[in-house]
């Protein structure tokens, strides 16, 4: 237990099993793009641990990430997220960041010198994948497709800025996307 957080574990405690090192690859992209699914499969394929910044936040705060976002507000949530990103980028393995992690310049700066793959999805598919998911307050809107489009429009320049490569997940099975990312990793290690 951590005295500063009451009964919540500190981020350090949650990351206790993280093997120190440099991530093999960092995945960024919008909500519903498939970062977690792709990241888990990449971790298995590479025999490396998978670390998801949203999951770390959920474990440290003892509630879903969306609830943390809603209770803290965006600014305080992004502060917390930045601190978590700093720590997970010290984990050897496959790292996935929350969809909005790239909105802060100081968080984008942390991604320099890392292999970053932008896992992307189109508006229709992203909206379909996140529809009815009450754990994503950032997507809550009367017109979910318009909100998703606005989110992509706002964040696309940031994904472009940090990413070395971009892979699309629309209408593609996860194993094909994983194969593409593995090929990217192989080509960067030659």
Secondary structure, DSSP 4 states (H G I P E B T S, - for coil): --GGGTTSPPHHHHGGGPPBS-EEEEEE--TTS-HHHHHHHHHHHHT--EEEHHHHHHHHHTS-HHHHHHHH-HHHHHHHHHHHHHHHTTBSEEEE--TTGGGSHHHHHHTTTS-EEEEE--HHHHHHHHTT-TT-GGG--SSHHHHHHHHHHHHHHHHHHH-SEEEE-TT--HHHHHHHHHHHHHHHH-
